[in-house]
Amino acid sequence: MQAKQLRQQPISVTREMAAALPKLAQLAKAKGLELHHLGAGYPHPEVTDPSGYIAHKEAYFAHLARGQSLKAVLQPLYGYTDTQGAASTRKRFAEVYGADFDAQLDPDQLIPTVGSTGGINLLCSLFERTGEKVAYITDAPTYAGFLARAGLYQKARIYSVEMDSEGPDCEALSHQIDQARADGYDVAFYYTVPDGHNPGGISFSIERRQQIIDVLKDKDILVVEDAPYSYISYEMPESRPKPFISLAPELCVHLFTASKIGLPGPRIGFIYTEATLELHGGTRAPLTQLLLTEASADFLLQNPEALCGFESFLTDENFQPRKSLWPVAEQKNQIYRENRQILLDTFSEQLSDQPELFSWTEPGAGFFSVFTLNHPRLTCDSAFTQRLVSEYGVVTIPTYSFFPPDARVRNPQAGLNQLRLSFCYSEGVGEARRSALGAATRAFAQAIRKECKLT
């Protein structure tokens, strides 16, 4: 069979590491090394108990069945439903999420997606339908899932923007939009993860967010705000920056996923926008309307049972609507905040004596810190990270593959001095969790010092 018009897609570094890990782990085990995970971006098992979620969901279904049969409640949840899902779920989510992030959300504008990656796919598919050249603007580095999806369309090109500790360089953002248009591309949107940036390990400052809005308004470009870590925040409530959906709802497409605040498995997500687009021929249409048509052709409907389960998550133990999800988030953030501090304390104790060699981000949200290694002899490529596993038992992820192709053209060394370190996941709970993460961060620090010939 021939498909000569197709091209092989590159394998992400995370999948590359996952494929190599079993053999590397065997090598480490043969040397008597314990395997330490600082690579996985998974929610921690201590705060993702499916049994409690399932028990509450089933009790909620029974609560809904009062005065009628359970069959009458469950039957619609296992059949065909509208693409937008149950109005009750959207209404409840709009109320609590809007209150938590100072945004007025219209439930009729919410479209369920398969996690936030489903929202990314929906948007890309919409802009690629024309068959014309499409430009996507994003950060350097950026989320690997976005790079993978944007790379599927052979007429797409990514124009990336370098970041500092506050967010993207706004002069470069403006320039890249202009350059893409000058190159004959239709610019679809600017994609970013402004809170707990994956893999950048930062959150955008309040000032930088406003500068981004000013640029995008001037250029008439959407911002796609991927918000998986919106609730995984270590800032005081008064210090949390507002999301773009609150600051500029007419400019923003907001992607929500319940994977971090709830559970990953049900794959609950929503896409929300109040933007209106000018279409071919000069007509105008709400972007939600276009996305809804796209969604009905793409996945038809989200799992209605999973959506109703999420609706139960939005109620308390008495099945009353929650006024906020921040108390739920804080139960999780106590664990993640403690994990984050273990990592930062270890690095401060063991690596701060060499500031010219080592630095790391102190994330205000999310699961990751980016570790920078400025050593003339060492390169943080796949070979280096595989050696960290086989020689020291430490699993990390290099950041170079998170940089779009154009960023590596501008700087062939982009990301080759950095590692993305995850502090969200470790084995065990309670003291076992703390002990495992402490051992992992110490093993990493000792490995880095040894690689630099400091011990």
Secondary structure, DSSP 8 states (H G I E B T S, - for coil): ---TT-------HHHHHHHHHHHHHHHHHHTT---EE-S-----GGG--HHHHHHHHHHHHHHHTTTS-HHHHHGGGGS---TT--HHHHHHHHHHHHHHTT----GGGEEEEEHHHHHHHHHHHHHHTT-S-EEEEEEES--HHHHHHHTTSTTEEEEEEEEETTEE-HHHHHHHHHHHHHTT-EEEEEEE--SS-TTT-----HHHHHHHHHHHHHHT-EEEEE-TTSS-B-S-GGG----HHHH-TTTEEEEEESTTTS-STT-EEEEEE--EEE-GGG-EEEHHHHHHHHHHHHTS---HHHHHHHHHHTB-TTS-B-S-SHHHHHHHHHHHHHHHHHHHHHHHHHHTT-TTTEEE---SBSSEEEEEE--TT---SHHHHHHHHHHH-EE-EESGGGS-HHHHHH-TTTTTTEEEEE-S--SSSTHHHHHHHHHHHHHHHHHHHHHTT--
